[in-house]
Amino acid sequence: MESALAVGERGHDSAEHNGSSPLGSALELPLSGHEIDAIVARVIERLRRDPVLVRLAVEKPAIEVTIQKKVLPLDDGSLKGKVARLIAGGFFSQPRPFSDVKRELVRRGLDPKTPNLRIADPLKEFTELGFFYRSEGGSYELVPDMEVREVPA
């Protein structure tokens, strides 16, 4: 049995002219090593004459990230709401150490005797929720691209 491969030439035996598969007539199996070499040689010869037929499919790794907005409805009656007002007002436009945060809260009416741990709680919670980065020196820095909206009551 003789195996044959008919590769359609442009304008000759191509699929659009004879209704066969894009490679021409069916390929009979099994093929010998010599026959496979002949097929490879024929394909290479065709590619050299008509490089337009070369099409390369490449897989490219990609990561798709879904961003979920965390919306915290707060009012400035709570300590957490007061910290949120500092965020909305631009206080954290640059990294701020805890002492600056406490000083600003006291300046805005917080009792100076408020324990540091009580003030640290909302800062810690905002950090855990992903609103702040905490630097090695302990400063609080807003994450980039965080949205802040103040909604009038």
BELMO-V447479 format. One record per helix or strand. SS is the DSSP state (H for helix, E for strand). FROM is the first residue (numbers start at 0). TO is the last residue. If there is no record, write none. Layout:
# BELMO-V447479
SS&FROM&TO, SS&FROM&TO
This chain:
# BELMO-V447479
H&14&17, E&20&20, E&23&23, H&32&48, H&50&52, H&78&87, H&90&92, E&95&95, H&97&106, H&115&127, E&131&133, E&139&141
